[in-house]
Amino acid sequence: MVRTCSRTACRAPAVATLTFVYVDSTAVLGPLSIEPEPGAYDLCLRHAERTSVPQGWQVLKLPLDGRPDSAVPPSDDLMALADAVRAIGLRYDDPQPTATAPTPPADLQERGRGGHLRLVGTDD
């Protein structure tokens, strides 16, 4: 079964898949994925060429060959690329050491305050 373009009222065969990496504000437009992916958009050649991204986002465009779904090669390079972008975006660099305030001497340290409730005696 040939997948169609995700754009409203477009029935052209899909040749590209658009995915988003929200962490990096990146849109990846590449060849049609082997399987439909949740959160991804299948686009025809016309809509793939006219796709734009929100201001401040980057678009990573992979070459499109214009072939329909049945002629897509068996490797899913688009998803491998999206996974690589996610891995870099989720990498944690070594945190910078934070400056700590010097500890005051023990005789100057504030003792823990008691609760705000007090027992009040009666004047009997």
C-alpha positions as CSV (number, residue, x, y, z in Angstrom):
1,M,0.0,0.0,0.0
2,V,1.4,3.4,-1.0
3,R,1.3,6.0,1.7
4,T,-0.1,9.4,0.9
5,C,0.9,12.9,1.8
6,S,-0.1,14.0,5.4
7,R,-1.1,17.5,4.3
8,T,-4.8,18.1,4.3
9,A,-6.6,17.4,1.0
10,C,-3.4,16.2,-0.7
11,R,-3.6,12.7,-2.1
12,A,-0.2,12.6,-3.8
13,P,2.1,9.6,-2.9
14,A,4.5,10.4,-0.1
15,V,8.2,10.4,-0.8
16,A,9.6,12.1,2.3
17,T,9.2,11.9,6.1
18,L,9.4,15.0,8.3
19,T,10.4,14.4,12.0
20,F,11.1,16.8,14.8
21,V,13.8,16.7,17.5
22,Y,12.2,19.1,20.0
23,V,15.2,19.1,22.4
24,D,17.4,20.5,19.6
25,S,14.7,22.6,17.8
26,T,15.6,20.6,14.7
27,A,13.4,19.3,11.9
28,V,14.7,16.4,9.8
29,L,13.3,16.0,6.3
30,G,14.5,12.8,4.5
31,P,13.4,9.9,2.4
32,L,10.2,8.1,3.3
33,S,10.6,5.9,6.4
34,I,10.0,2.2,6.0
35,E,7.1,2.2,8.5
36,P,4.8,5.0,9.5
37,E,6.1,6.6,12.7
38,P,4.0,8.3,15.3
39,G,4.7,12.1,15.4
40,A,6.2,12.0,11.9
41,Y,4.7,13.5,8.7
42,D,4.8,11.8,5.3
43,L,5.0,14.4,2.6
44,C,4.7,14.3,-1.2
45,L,7.6,15.8,-3.3
46,R,5.8,19.1,-3.7
47,H,5.1,19.7,0.0
48,A,8.6,18.4,1.0
49,E,10.2,21.0,-1.2
50,R,8.1,23.8,0.3
51,T,8.4,22.8,3.9
52,S,9.5,25.5,6.3
53,V,10.3,25.4,10.0
54,P,9.4,27.8,12.9
55,Q,11.8,30.7,13.4
56,G,14.8,29.7,15.5
57,W,14.6,26.1,14.4
58,Q,17.1,24.4,12.1
59,V,16.1,22.1,9.2
60,L,18.2,19.1,8.2
61,K,17.3,18.1,4.7
62,L,18.5,14.8,3.3
63,P,18.5,14.2,-0.4
64,L,15.1,13.1,-1.8
65,D,15.0,11.0,-4.9
66,G,11.2,11.4,-5.6
67,R,10.6,7.7,-5.6
68,P,7.3,6.4,-4.1
69,D,7.1,4.1,-1.1
70,S,7.5,0.8,-3.0
71,A,11.0,1.8,-4.3
72,V,12.4,3.0,-0.9
73,P,15.7,1.1,0.0
74,P,15.5,-1.3,2.9
75,S,17.6,0.8,5.3
76,D,16.0,3.4,7.4
77,D,18.6,6.1,7.4
78,L,16.2,8.8,8.5
79,M,15.4,7.2,11.8
80,A,19.1,6.4,12.4
81,L,20.0,10.0,11.8
82,A,17.2,11.2,14.2
83,D,18.5,8.8,16.9
84,A,22.0,10.2,16.4
85,V,20.8,13.8,16.8
86,R,18.8,12.8,19.9
87,A,21.8,11.0,21.4
88,I,24.0,14.1,21.0
89,G,21.2,16.3,22.4
90,L,20.8,14.1,25.5
91,R,24.5,13.9,26.2
92,Y,25.4,15.4,29.5
93,D,28.8,17.1,29.7
94,D,30.7,17.2,33.0
95,P,29.1,19.8,35.3
96,Q,31.1,22.7,36.4
97,P,31.9,22.6,40.1
98,T,29.8,25.0,42.1
99,A,31.3,27.4,44.6
100,T,30.3,26.6,48.2
101,A,30.1,29.1,51.0
102,P,32.5,28.6,53.8
103,T,31.1,26.9,56.9
104,P,31.0,29.2,59.9
105,P,32.6,28.0,63.2
106,A,30.5,25.7,65.3
107,D,30.0,28.3,68.1
108,L,28.5,30.7,65.5
109,Q,26.1,28.3,63.8
110,E,22.4,28.9,64.3
111,R,20.6,26.2,66.1
112,G,17.5,24.8,64.6
113,R,14.6,26.9,65.4
114,G,11.7,25.3,67.2
115,G,8.3,25.1,65.7
116,H,6.0,28.1,65.6
117,L,3.5,26.5,68.1
118,R,4.1,26.9,71.8
119,L,2.4,25.4,74.8
120,V,0.7,28.1,76.9
121,G,0.1,27.3,80.5
122,T,-3.1,28.4,82.4
123,D,-2.9,30.9,85.2
124,D,-4.8,28.7,87.8
